[in-house]
Amino acid sequence: MSEHPPPAMPEQIAQRVLSDASNDGEALVSAVRMVFCGLVLTRFLLLGGLHAEGGVPAALVELPVLGFAIGASAVARWAARRRLFGTGLLVASSVLDAVFAHASLLSTLVWHGPHYTGLLRMPDPSAAVAVVFITALRLSPRAAWAGTAANLLLMGGLVALDFQWNARFVTYGMSEVALLLIFIGSVGAVASLACDVARRMVLKAGCESARVERTRRHLDLMLREHHDVRTLLSSARLRADLLVRDPGSDACSRYAQALVQDLRELGDFVSSVKSRTLGELAMIDEAELVDVGATLHHAADVVRSRFSHVHIVVGTDAPDTSGGQAPRARIVGGERGLSHVVTNLLVNACEGDGQRGARTVRVSVEPDGNPLLIRLCVSDDGPGFRAGLLEGTRPWGGTTKRDGSGLGMLLVGGLVEASGGSLLASSPPGGGARVDVLLPSGA
C-alpha cells in the first residue's frame, strides 16, 4: 500500500492560490496604510504639531491614532506575508481601515480655526473613498462590504457631530451629505464586484494550474515507466532468440510460456498507458451529454473480454424522468470520458487488491434524491478498499497492487470533478467495495 500522503485536490490548490493572493493584497493594503498614516503624521507635524490648532488636546488624539495605525499596519503586513490572514481577519482589517481614517479626522472636527466651514468642505473626507476602494485588493467581497458599511456609518457619525458641534460654521447641507454617502456606497459596490470577479479569475486560474501540474506529473510518471517497457521487450526478445536457436529442445515449451507471459504483461502495460492518456485527453474536452445506458453496456463488453471469469451485470433502477428518453449525464470528454470512468472502475473491481479480485461486479444507474444528478453505482464482492486508500469517502489514488501506481483512480476522480460531479467510495459492512459516481444530469 502506498504510504504517500493524499495529493491535494484542484479545488484545494485553487483555494490556496486565492488565499495567497488575498494575503498579498492585504500586505499591499497594509503598506499603503503605513504610508498614508505616515504622510498624515508628517502633515500634522509640519502644521505645528503641539503648537497647531487644537494644541496638546488635538495632539493627544492625533498622535496615538496615527502611531497605533502605523504599528498595526506593520504587524498586519508581517502576518500577511506569512499567509496568516483568513476571511475573518480580512474583514477586521477593512473595518480598522475605516476606524483609523475617520479617527484621524476627529481632531479636525473638534479643534479647528476660525475659517473652518465644515468637514465636507475639506479634502480629508476623500480618504474614506480611497479606503473603500482599496478593499478590492483583498479579494474578499465580505471584507469589501464590511469596509463600506463601516465607512458609511463612521462618516455619517462624523457629519452628525459636525452639525451638532459646529452648526454656526457648517456651510454644507444634507444634499452634499447624501451625495458623499451615495458616492462611498457606489465605490463599495464597485469594489465588491471587482473582488468577486477577481476571485473567480484567481480560482479558475488556480484550478487550471492544478490540472496542468497534475497532467504534467502523470505524463512524467508514464515516461519514467518506459524503463519497464524496455525490460519486458528485452526479456521477450531473449526468449524469442532462444526459441529460434534451439526450437526442438526440451526447454522450448518453457521458453514459449515465458514469452507469452512477457507479451501479456507488455499488452497490459500498453493498455494501461492508453487508458491514462485517454483520461488526460478527456480532461481537455468540453462537457457533453451522454447516453448513460449505452455507455455502460459498451464499457462492460470491453472489460468482459479481458476478465472473462468475472460476472459483470449491467442494470438500471432509475425511474424515467426525461419523457421516455434514456438517462443522460453531462461529463467532460463526452462518451469517451464516461467510458473511461466506467471502464477504470470495472477493471479496478475485477483486479481487487492485486491478490484477490471480485467474482461479480454490478454497474447500474440508481435513483438519486436530486433530479439534477445521475448516480452511477459500481459494486463488487471483492476484498474492498484497504485502510489508507480512502480520504473520507473519496479514493485518493493509492494502490495495493504490486505493479499499480494509483493514477487510474486519480484520473477518474479528476474527470468526474471537472464535470461538476463527485466520487464516493466505501467498503460496505457486508463486504466488497462500492463506488458511486454523481454526475450532472441532462434534465
BALUMRO-403090 format. One record per residue: residue in one letter; x, y, z of N, C-alpha, C in turn. Coordinates in steps of 0.1 Angstrom, whole numbers, m for minus. Example, Ala and Ser with C-alpha at 12.3 -4.5 7.8 and 13.67 -1.06 7.14 Angstrom:
residues 2
a:132:m57:78:123:m45:78:132:m33:78;
s:128:m22:71:137:m11:71:129:0:79;
//
This chain:
residues 443
m:8:m12:0:0:0:0:9:12:0;
s:5:22:m8:13:34:m9:12:42:4;
e:24:47:9:25:55:21:26:70:18;
h:24:74:6:25:88:3:12:95:8;
p:13:107:12:1:115:16:m8:117:4;
p:m21:118:6:m31:120:m5:m27:134:m12;
p:m28:134:m25:m25:146:m32:m36:157:m30;
a:m32:169:m31:m42:180:m29:m51:180:m41;
m:m64:183:m38:m74:184:m49:m72:197:m56;
p:m76:198:m69:m75:211:m76:m82:222:m69;
e:m94:219:m63:m101:229:m56:m93:234:m44;
q:m86:225:m37:m78:229:m25:m66:238:m30;
i:m60:234:m41:m49:242:m46:m54:256:m51;
a:m66:256:m57:m71:269:m61:m74:278:m49;
q:m80:272:m38:m83:280:m26:m70:285:m20;
r:m59:276:m21:m46:280:m16:m41:292:m24;
v:m42:292:m37:m38:303:m45:m46:315:m42;
l:m59:314:m40:m67:325:m36:m63:331:m23;
s:m60:322:m13:m56:327:0:m43:335:m1;
d:m33:330:m9:m21:337:m11:m23:350:m18;
a:m32:351:m28:m35:363:m34:m41:373:m25;
s:m50:369:m16:m57:377:m6:m47:383:4;
n:m38:374:8:m27:379:17:m18:388:11;
d:m15:386:m2:m6:396:m9:m13:409:m10;
g:m27:409:m12:m34:421:m13:m34:428:1;
e:m36:420:12:m36:426:25:m22:432:28;
a:m11:426:24:2:431:26:4:444:19;
l:m2:445:7:m1:458:m1:m9:469:6;
v:m21:465:10:m30:475:17:m23:480:30;
s:m17:471:37:m10:475:50:1:484:47;
a:8:482:36:19:491:33:14:504:29;
v:3:505:21:m3:518:17:m8:525:30;
r:m14:517:39:m19:523:52:m8:530:60;
m:4:523:60:15:528:67:20:541:61;
v:21:541:47:25:553:40:15:565:42;
f:2:561:41:m8:572:43:m8:578:57;
c:m7:569:67:m7:574:81:6:582:83;
g:17:577:77:30:585:78:29:599:72;
l:22:600:61:20:613:54:11:622:63;
v:1:616:68:m8:624:77:0:629:89;
l:8:620:95:16:624:107:26:635:103;
t:32:634:91:41:644:87:34:657:85;
r:23:657:79:15:669:77:11:676:90;
f:7:667:100:4:673:113:15:680:120;
l:27:674:118:39:679:124:43:692:117;
l:42:692:104:46:704:96:37:716:99;
l:24:713:102:15:723:105:16:729:119;
g:26:723:127:28:729:140:28:719:151;
g:23:707:149:23:697:159:16:701:172;
l:23:702:183:17:706:196:13:720:196;
h:18:728:186:15:742:186:5:746:175;
a:0:735:169:m10:738:158:m24:740:165;
e:m34:742:156:m48:744:161:m52:732:169;
g:m57:735:181:m61:724:190:m50:721:200;
g:m38:724:197:m27:723:207:m25:709:212;
v:m22:708:225:m20:695:231:m32:685:231;
p:m44:690:233:m55:680:232:m57:674:219;
a:m55:682:208:m56:676:195:m44:666:192;
a:m32:669:197:m21:660:196:m23:647:203;
l:m30:648:215:m32:636:223:m42:626:216;
v:m50:632:206:m59:623:198:m51:618:186;
e:m45:628:179:m39:625:166:m27:616:166;
l:m18:619:175:m6:611:176:m8:596:180;
p:m16:593:190:m18:579:193:m25:571:182;
v:m35:578:176:m42:571:165:m33:568:153;
l:m25:577:149:m16:575:138:m5:565:142;
g:0:566:154:11:557:158:6:543:159;
f:m6:541:165:m12:528:165:m15:522:151;
a:m20:531:142:m23:526:129:m10:522:122;
i:1:529:123:13:525:117:18:512:123;
g:18:511:136:22:498:142:14:486:139;
a:0:488:139:m9:477:135:m7:474:120;
s:m4:483:112:m1:481:97:11:472:96;
a:22:475:104:34:468:103:32:453:107;
v:24:451:118:21:438:122:12:430:112;
a:2:437:106:m6:431:96:2:427:84;
r:11:436:80:19:432:68:28:420:71;
w:33:419:83:41:408:87:33:395:86;
a:21:396:92:12:384:92:7:380:78;
a:5:390:70:0:387:56:11:380:48;
r:23:385:50:35:379:43:37:364:47;
r:32:361:59:33:347:63:19:339:61;
r:11:345:53:m2:338:49:m11:335:61;
l:m12:344:71:m20:342:83:m34:347:82;
f:m37:355:72:m50:362:71:m60:353:64;
g:m71:351:71:m83:344:66:m94:354:64;
t:m106:349:61:m117:358:58:m120:367:70;
g:m120:362:82:m123:370:94:m114:381:96;
l:m101:378:95:m91:389:97:m91:399:86;
l:m95:395:73:m96:404:62:m107:414:65;
v:m119:409:70:m130:418:74:m126:427:85;
a:m119:422:95:m115:431:106:m105:441:102;
s:m96:438:92:m87:448:87:m94:459:79;
s:m104:455:72:m112:465:64:m119:475:74;
v:m125:469:84:m131:478:94:m121:487:101;
l:m110:482:105:m99:490:111:m95:501:102;
d:m94:498:89:m91:509:79:m100:521:81;
a:m113:518:82:m123:529:83:m121:536:96;
v:m119:528:107:m117:534:120:m105:544:121;
f:m94:539:115:m82:548:115:m84:560:107;
a:m90:559:95:m92:570:86:m101:581:93;
h:m112:576:99:m121:586:105:m117:591:118;
a:m109:583:126:m104:588:139:m94:599:136;
s:m87:598:125:m77:609:122:m84:622:119;
l:m97:621:115:m105:634:112:m111:640:124;
l:m111:632:136:m118:637:147:m112:650:153;
s:m98:651:153:m92:663:158:m96:675:150;
t:m97:673:137:m101:684:128:m115:689:131;
l:m123:679:134:m137:682:137:m139:690:150;
v:m131:686:160:m132:692:174:m124:705:175;
w:m111:705:170:m103:716:171:m100:722:157;
h:m105:733:155:m104:739:142:m102:755:143;
g:m98:761:132:m96:775:133:m109:783:129;
p:m108:796:129:m120:805:127:m125:804:112;
h:m116:799:103:m120:799:89:m126:785:85;
y:m129:777:95:m135:764:93:m149:765:87;
t:m152:758:76:m165:759:70:m173:745:70;
g:m168:736:77:m174:723:77:m165:711:72;
l:m168:700:77:m159:688:74:m159:685:59;
l:m171:686:53:m172:682:39:m166:693:30;
r:m162:704:35:m156:714:27:m141:712:26;
m:m136:702:33:m122:699:34:m119:687:25;
p:m106:685:20:m103:673:12:m102:660:20;
d:m101:661:33:m99:650:42:m109:638:40;
p:m122:641:39:m132:630:38:m130:622:25;
s:m122:626:15:m120:618:4:m112:605:7;
a:m106:606:19:m98:594:23:m107:582:25;
a:m120:584:29:m130:573:30:m132:566:17;
v:m132:574:6:m134:568:m7:m122:559:m11;
a:m110:564:m8:m98:556:m11:m98:543:m3;
v:m102:545:10:m102:533:19:m111:522:14;
v:m123:527:10:m133:517:4:m128:510:m8;
f:m122:518:m17:m117:513:m30:m106:503:m28;
i:m97:505:m19:m86:495:m19:m90:482:m12;
t:m102:481:m6:m106:468:m1:m107:458:m12;
a:m108:462:m24:m109:452:m36:m96:444:m36;
l:m85:450:m32:m72:443:m32:m72:430:m24;
r:m81:429:m14:m81:418:m5:m88:406:m11;
l:m95:408:m23:m102:397:m30:m113:390:m21;
s:m119:398:m12:m129:393:m3:m142:402:m4;
p:m152:398:m11:m164:407:m11:m170:410:2;
r:m169:400:12:m173:402:25:m166:413:32;
a:m152:414:30:m144:424:36:m147:438:29;
a:m150:437:16:m154:450:9:m167:456:14;
w:m177:447:16:m190:452:21:m188:457:36;
a:m181:449:44:m179:453:58:m172:467:58;
g:m161:469:50:m154:481:50:m163:493:45;
t:m172:490:35:m181:500:30:m191:504:41;
a:m197:494:48:m206:497:58:m200:505:70;
a:m188:502:73:m181:509:84:m178:523:80;
n:m174:525:68:m171:539:63:m183:547:63;
l:m194:541:58:m207:549:58:m212:553:72;
l:m211:543:81:m216:546:95:m207:557:101;
l:m194:555:100:m185:565:107:m185:578:100;
m:m187:579:87:m188:592:80:m201:599:84;
g:m212:591:85:m224:596:90:m223:601:104;
g:m216:594:112:m214:598:126:m207:611:127;
l:m196:612:119:m188:625:120:m196:637:115;
v:m204:635:104:m212:646:99:m222:650:109;
a:m228:640:116:m238:644:127:m231:652:138;
l:m219:648:142:m212:656:152:m208:669:147;
d:m205:670:134:m201:683:128:m213:693:129;
f:m225:687:125:m237:696:126:m241:700:140;
q:m238:691:150:m241:694:164:m231:703:170;
w:m218:701:168:m208:709:175:m204:722:167;
n:m206:722:154:m201:733:146:m212:739:137;
a:m224:739:142:m235:743:134:m233:757:128;
r:m227:766:136:m225:780:131:m214:781:120;
f:m206:771:119:m195:771:109:m199:764:96;
v:m207:753:97:m210:744:86:m217:752:75;
t:m212:750:63:m218:757:51:m224:747:41;
y:m224:734:44:m229:724:35:m242:719:41;
g:m250:713:32:m263:708:36:m265:693:34;
m:m277:688:36:m279:674:35:m278:668:21;
s:m279:677:11:m277:672:m3:m263:668:m5;
e:m253:676:0:m239:672:m1:m236:660:7;
v:m242:658:19:m240:646:27:m245:634:20;
a:m257:635:14:m263:623:7:m255:620:m5;
l:m249:630:m12:m241:627:m24:m228:620:m20;
l:m222:624:m9:m210:618:m4:m213:603:0;
l:m223:601:7:m227:587:11:m230:578:m1;
i:m237:584:m10:m240:576:m22:m227:573:m30;
f:m218:582:m30:m205:580:m37:m197:569:m30;
i:m197:570:m17:m190:559:m9:m196:546:m11;
g:m209:545:m11:m216:532:m13:m214:527:m27;
s:m214:536:m37:m212:532:m51:m198:526:m53;
v:m188:533:m47:m174:528:m47:m173:514:m41;
g:m180:513:m29:m180:500:m22:m186:489:m31;
a:m197:492:m38:m203:482:m47:m194:478:m58;
v:m187:488:m64:m177:485:m74:m166:477:m69;
a:m161:480:m57:m150:472:m51:m155:458:m48;
s:m167:456:m43:m172:442:m41:m173:435:m54;
l:m178:441:m64:m179:434:m77:m165:431:m83;
a:m156:440:m81:m142:437:m86:m136:425:m78;
c:m139:425:m65:m135:413:m57:m140:400:m62;
d:m153:400:m65:m160:388:m69:m154:383:m83;
v:m152:393:m92:m147:389:m105:m132:384:m103;
a:m124:391:m95:m110:387:m93:m110:374:m87;
r:m118:371:m77:m118:358:m70:m121:347:m80;
r:m131:349:m89:m134:339:m99:m122:336:m108;
m:m116:347:m112:m104:346:m121:m93:338:m114;
v:m91:342:m102:m80:335:m94:m83:320:m92;
l:m96:317:m88:m99:303:m86:m98:295:m99;
k:m103:301:m110:m102:294:m123:m87:292:m127;
a:m79:302:m125:m65:301:m128:m59:290:m119;
g:m62:290:m106:m57:280:m97:m61:266:m101;
c:m73:264:m105:m78:251:m110:m71:247:m122;
e:m70:256:m132:m63:252:m144:m48:249:m142;
s:m42:257:m133:m28:254:m129:m26:241:m123;
a:m36:237:m114:m35:224:m107:m37:213:m117;
r:m46:215:m127:m49:205:m137:m36:203:m146;
v:m30:214:m150:m18:213:m158:m7:206:m150;
e:m5:210:m138:5:203:m130:3:189:m128;
r:m10:185:m125:m13:171:m123:m11:163:m136;
t:m15:169:m148:m12:162:m160:2:161:m163;
r:10:171:m160:24:170:m162:30:159:m154;
r:26:158:m141:31:148:m132:28:134:m137;
h:15:132:m141:11:119:m146:18:115:m158;
l:20:124:m168:27:121:m180:42:119:m177;
d:47:126:m168:61:124:m164:63:110:m158;
l:53:105:m150:54:92:m145:53:81:m156;
m:44:84:m166:43:74:m177:56:73:m184;
l:63:84:m186:76:84:m193:86:77:m185;
r:86:78:m172:96:71:m164:93:56:m164;
e:81:52:m167:78:38:m168:83:32:m181;
h:88:40:m190:94:35:m202:104:24:m199;
h:111:25:m188:121:15:m184:115:1:m183;
d:103:1:m177:96:m12:m176:93:m18:m189;
v:89:m10:m199:86:m15:m212:99:m21:m219;
r:110:m14:m217:122:m19:m223:127:m32:m216;
t:124:m33:m204:128:m46:m197:119:m57:m202;
l:106:m55:m204:98:m66:m209:101:m69:m223;
l:104:m59:m232:108:m62:m245:121:m69:m246;
s:131:m66:m238:144:m73:m237:142:m87:m233;
s:133:m90:m223:131:m103:m219:124:m111:m230;
a:114:m105:m237:107:m112:m247:116:m115:m259;
r:125:m106:m262:134:m108:m273:144:m119:m270;
l:149:m120:m258:158:m130:m254:151:m144:m255;
r:139:m145:m250:132:m158:m251:129:m162:m266;
a:126:m152:m274:124:m155:m288:136:m160:m295;
d:148:m154:m291:161:m158:m297:164:m173:m293;
l:161:m176:m280:163:m190:m276:155:m200:m283;
l:142:m196:m286:133:m205:m294:139:m207:m308;
v:144:m196:m314:149:m197:m328:161:m205:m328;
r:170:m204:m318:183:m211:m318:181:m226:m316;
d:172:m229:m308:170:m244:m304:156:m247:m303;
p:149:m247:m315:134:m249:m315:130:m263:m310;
g:139:m273:m311:135:m287:m307:139:m291:m293;
s:144:m282:m285:149:m286:m272:138:m288:m262;
d:142:m295:m251:132:m298:m241:127:m285:m234;
a:135:m274:m234:131:m262:m228:123:m253:m237;
c:120:m258:m249:112:m249:m258:99:m245:m253;
s:92:m255:m247:78:m252:m241:79:m241:m230;
r:90:m243:m222:91:m233:m211:94:m219:m216;
y:103:m219:m227:106:m205:m233:93:m199:m239;
a:85:m207:m245:73:m202:m252:63:m197:m242;
q:61:m204:m230:52:m200:m220:57:m186:m214;
a:70:m186:m212:76:m173:m206:74:m162:m216;
l:76:m165:m229:74:m154:m239:59:m149:m239;
v:50:m159:m239:36:m155:m238:33:m146:m226;
q:39:m150:m215:37:m142:m203:43:m128:m204;
d:54:m127:m210:60:m113:m212:52:m105:m221;
l:47:m111:m232:38:m104:m241:25:m100:m235;
r:20:m108:m226:7:m105:m219:10:m92:m210;
e:21:m93:m203:24:m81:m194:26:m69:m202;
l:33:m70:m214:35:m59:m222:22:m53:m227;
g:13:m62:m231:0:m57:m236:m8:m50:m225;
d:m8:m56:m213:m15:m49:m202:m9:m35:m199;
f:5:m34:m200:11:m21:m198:7:m11:m208;
v:7:m15:m221:3:m6:m232:m12:m2:m230;
s:m20:m11:m226:m34:m8:m223:m36:2:m212;
s:m27:1:m202:m27:10:m191:m23:24:m195;
v:m13:25:m203:m8:38:m208:m19:44:m217;
k:m25:36:m225:m36:41:m234:m47:47:m225;
s:m51:39:m215:m62:44:m206:m59:57:m199;
r:m47:58:m194:m43:70:m188:m43:82:m197;
t:m37:80:m209:m36:90:m219:m50:95:m223;
l:m59:85:m225:m73:89:m229:m79:97:m218;
g:m76:93:m205:m82:101:m194:m77:115:m194;
e:m64:117:m197:m58:131:m197:m64:139:m208;
l:m66:132:m220:m71:139:m232:m86:143:m229;
a:m93:134:m223:m107:137:m220:m109:149:m211;
m:m99:151:m202:m100:163:m193:m99:176:m200;
i:m93:176:m213:m92:188:m220:m105:192:m228;
d:m113:182:m231:m125:184:m238:m136:191:m230;
e:m146:196:m237:m158:202:m231:m167:192:m226;
a:m176:196:m216:m186:186:m211:m197:184:m222;
e:m201:172:m223:m212:168:m233:m222:159:m226;
l:m234:159:m232:m244:149:m227:m242:136:m233;
v:m243:125:m225:m240:112:m229:m252:102:m226;
d:m255:93:m235:m264:82:m232:m258:73:m222;
v:m262:73:m209:m256:65:m199:m257:50:m201;
g:m269:46:m204:m271:31:m206:m263:25:m216;
a:m262:31:m228:m254:26:m239:m239:26:m235;
t:m234:36:m229:m220:37:m225:m217:26:m215;
l:m226:23:m205:m224:13:m195:m222:m1:m202;
h:m231:m4:m211:m231:m17:m218:m218:m18:m226;
h:m214:m7:m233:m202:m8:m241:m189:m10:m232;
a:m189:m3:m221:m177:m4:m212:m177:m18:m206;
a:m189:m24:m202:m189:m37:m197:m185:m48:m207;
d:m188:m46:m220:m184:m56:m230:m169:m55:m232;
v:m163:m43:m231:m148:m42:m232:m141:m49:m221;
v:m146:m47:m208:m140:m53:m197:m142:m69:m196;
r:m154:m73:m201:m157:m88:m201:m147:m95:m210;
s:m142:m89:m221:m133:m96:m230:m119:m98:m223;
r:m116:m90:m213:m104:m91:m206:m105:m99:m193;
f:m117:m99:m187:m119:m107:m174:m131:m116:m177;
s:m129:m126:m184:m140:m135:m188:m145:m143:m176;
h:m137:m144:m166:m141:m152:m154:m149:m144:m144;
v:m151:m131:m147:m159:m122:m137:m173:m120:m143;
h:m183:m122:m135:m197:m119:m139:m200:m105:m138;
i:m201:m98:m149:m204:m83:m149:m219:m81:m153;
v:m226:m75:m144:m240:m73:m145:m243:m58:m147;
v:m250:m55:m158:m254:m41:m161:m269:m39:m159;
g:m273:m30:m151:m287:m28:m149:m290:m13:m146;
t:m303:m10:m145:m308:3:m142:m320:3:m133;
d:m320:10:m122:m331:11:m113:m337:25:m113;
a:m331:34:m122:m335:48:m121:m349:49:m128;
p:m358:57:m122:m371:59:m129:m369:68:m141;
d:m378:67:m151:m378:75:m163:m384:89:m160;
t:m375:99:m160:m380:113:m157:m377:122:m169;
s:m374:117:m180:m370:125:m191:m379:123:m203;
g:m392:120:m201:m401:119:m211:m399:108:m221;
g:m395:96:m216:m393:84:m224:m378:83:m229;
q:m370:93:m227:m356:92:m231:m347:85:m221;
a:m337:79:m226:m327:72:m217:m320:82:m208;
p:m316:78:m196:m309:87:m187:m296:92:m194;
r:m294:105:m193:m282:111:m199:m275:119:m188;
a:m262:119:m189:m253:126:m179:m244:136:m187;
r:m240:146:m180:m231:156:m187:m217:154:m180;
i:m207:151:m189:m194:148:m184:m184:153:m194;
v:m172:158:m189:m161:162:m197:m156:151:m205;
g:m154:154:m218:m150:143:m227:m161:135:m234;
g:m173:138:m230:m185:131:m236:m184:116:m234;
e:m188:108:m244:m189:94:m243:m175:88:m240;
r:m165:94:m245:m151:89:m242:m148:90:m228;
g:m152:102:m222:m149:105:m208:m157:95:m199;
l:m170:93:m201:m178:84:m193:m173:70:m194;
s:m170:66:m207:m164:52:m209:m151:50:m201;
h:m143:60:m201:m130:59:m193:m133:57:m179;
v:m143:65:m173:m146:64:m159:m151:50:m156;
v:m161:45:m163:m168:32:m160:m158:21:m162;
t:m150:21:m173:m140:11:m176:m130:10:m165;
n:m125:21:m160:m115:20:m149:m121:15:m136;
l:m133:19:m133:m139:13:m121:m142:m2:m122;
l:m146:m6:m134:m149:m21:m136:m136:m28:m135;
v:m125:m23:m141:m112:m30:m141:m107:m31:m127;
n:m108:m20:m119:m104:m20:m105:m111:m30:m97;
a:m124:m31:m99:m132:m41:m92:m128:m55:m96;
c:m125:m58:m108:m121:m71:m113:m107:m75:m107;
e:m99:m65:m107:m85:m68:m102:m84:m68:m86;
g:m93:m62:m80:m93:m62:m65:m81:m55:m59;
d:m75:m62:m50:m62:m56:m44:m50:m62:m50;
g:m51:m68:m61:m39:m74:m68:m37:m89:m64;
q:m43:m93:m53:m42:m107:m49:m55:m114:m50;
r:m66:m107:m48:m79:m113:m50:m88:m103:m56;
g:m95:m107:m67:m104:m98:m73:m119:m102:m71;
a:m128:m95:m77:m142:m98:m75:m146:m109:m84;
r:m157:m117:m80:m163:m127:m88:m175:m121:m96;
t:m182:m111:m89:m193:m105:m95:m192:m90:m93;
v:m195:m83:m104:m194:m68:m104:m207:m63:m110;
r:m214:m54:m103:m226:m48:m108:m224:m33:m111;
v:m229:m29:m122:m228:m14:m126:m242:m10:m130;
s:m247:0:m124:m261:4:m126:m263:19:m125;
v:m275:24:m130:m279:37:m127:m290:36:m117;
e:m288:43:m105:m297:42:m94:m304:55:m91;
p:m316:55:m85:m323:67:m82:m315:76:m73;
d:m316:89:m74:m310:98:m65:m320:109:m61;
g:m319:114:m49:m329:123:m44:m329:136:m52;
n:m318:139:m58:m316:152:m66:m319:149:m81;
p:m330:155:m86:m333:152:m100:m322:158:m110;
l:m314:167:m105:m304:173:m114:m291:164:m114;
l:m291:153:m107:m279:144:m107:m282:130:m112;
i:m273:124:m118:m273:110:m122:m264:102:m113;
r:m268:91:m107:m260:83:m98:m256:70:m105;
l:m243:68:m107:m239:55:m112:m232:48:m101;
c:m236:35:m100:m230:27:m89:m223:15:m94;
v:m210:13:m90:m203:1:m93:m200:m6:m80;
s:m205:m18:m78:m203:m25:m66:m198:m39:m69;
d:m191:m45:m60:m185:m59:m62:m184:m66:m49;
d:m180:m79:m51:m179:m88:m39:m164:m91:m36;
g:m156:m82:m40:m141:m83:m38:m137:m80:m24;
p:m124:m78:m22:m118:m75:m9:m121:m61:m3;
g:m127:m52:m11:m130:m39:m7:m117:m30:m6;
f:m119:m17:m1:m108:m8:0:m101:m10:13;
r:m88:m11:12:m80:m12:24:m78:1:31;
a:m75:1:44:m74:13:51:m62:21:45;
g:m65:34:45:m55:44:39:m57:47:25;
l:m66:40:18:m68:43:4:m80:53:2;
l:m87:56:13:m98:65:12:m95:77:20;
e:m98:89:15:m97:101:22:m112:106:25;
g:m117:101:36:m131:103:39:m139:93:30;
t:m147:98:21:m154:89:11:m148:90:m3;
r:m136:96:m4:m131:97:m17:m118:90:m18;
p:m116:81:m29:m103:74:m31:m93:84:m36;
w:m81:85:m30:m72:95:m34:m61:90:m43;
g:m61:77:m47:m52:73:m57:m41:64:m53;
g:m41:59:m40:m31:50:m35:m34:36:m42;
t:m25:27:m40:m27:14:m46:m21:3:m37;
t:m27:m9:m38:m22:m21:m31:m16:m31:m41;
k:m17:m28:m54:m12:m37:m64:3:m36:m66;
r:9:m47:m68:24:m47:m69:29:m38:m80;
d:22:m38:m92:26:m30:m103:17:m18:m105;
g:9:m15:m95:0:m3:m97:6:10:m93;
s:0:21:m98:5:34:m95:m6:43:m88;
g:m18:38:m89:m29:46:m84:m34:58:m93;
l:m27:59:m105:m31:70:m114:m45:69:m119;
g:m49:56:m122:m62:54:m128:m73:60:m120;
m:m73:58:m107:m84:64:m98:m82:79:m97;
l:m70:84:m97:m68:98:m97:m74:105:m109;
l:m72:99:m121:m77:104:m133:m93:103:m133;
v:m98:93:m128:m113:91:m128:m118:102:m119;
g:m113:104:m107:m118:114:m98:m116:128:m104;
g:m105:131:m110:m103:144:m117:m113:147:m128;
l:m116:136:m136:m126:137:m147:m140:140:m142;
v:m144:133:m131:m157:134:m125:m159:148:m119;
e:m149:153:m112:m150:166:m105:m149:177:m115;
a:m141:175:m126:m141:186:m136:m154:187:m143;
s:m162:177:m142:m176:177:m148:m186:183:m139;
g:m182:186:m127:m192:192:m117:m198:181:m109;
g:m192:169:m109:m198:158:m101:m189:154:m89;
s:m191:143:m83:m183:138:m72:m182:123:m72;
l:m172:118:m65:m169:104:m65:m169:100:m50;
l:m177:90:m47:m179:85:m33:m175:70:m33;
a:m167:66:m24:m162:52:m23:m164:47:m9;
s:m167:34:m7:m169:28:6:m167:13:5;
s:m164:7:17:m164:m7:18:m176:m11:27;
p:m187:m16:21:m199:m19:28:m197:m29:39;
p:m205:m29:50:m203:m39:61:m204:m53:56;
g:m212:m56:46:m213:m70:41:m202:m75:33;
g:m192:m66:30:m180:m70:22:m181:m64:8;
g:m169:m64:2:m168:m59:m12:m165:m44:m12;
a:m167:m38:m23:m165:m23:m25:m176:m17:m33;
r:m178:m4:m30:m189:3:m37:m183:17:m41;
v:m185:21:m53:m182:34:m58:m194:41:m64;
d:m198:52:m59:m209:60:m65:m203:72:m73;
v:m208:74:m85:m204:85:m93:m216:94:m95;
l:m215:106:m90:m226:116:m92:m222:125:m103;
l:m230:126:m113:m228:135:m125:m240:144:m127;
p:m238:156:m133:m250:164:m137:m258:157:m147;
s:m271:157:m145:m280:151:m155:m283:159:m167;
g:m289:154:m177:m293:161:m189:m307:167:m187;
a:m313:167:m175:m326:172:m173:m326:187:m174;
//
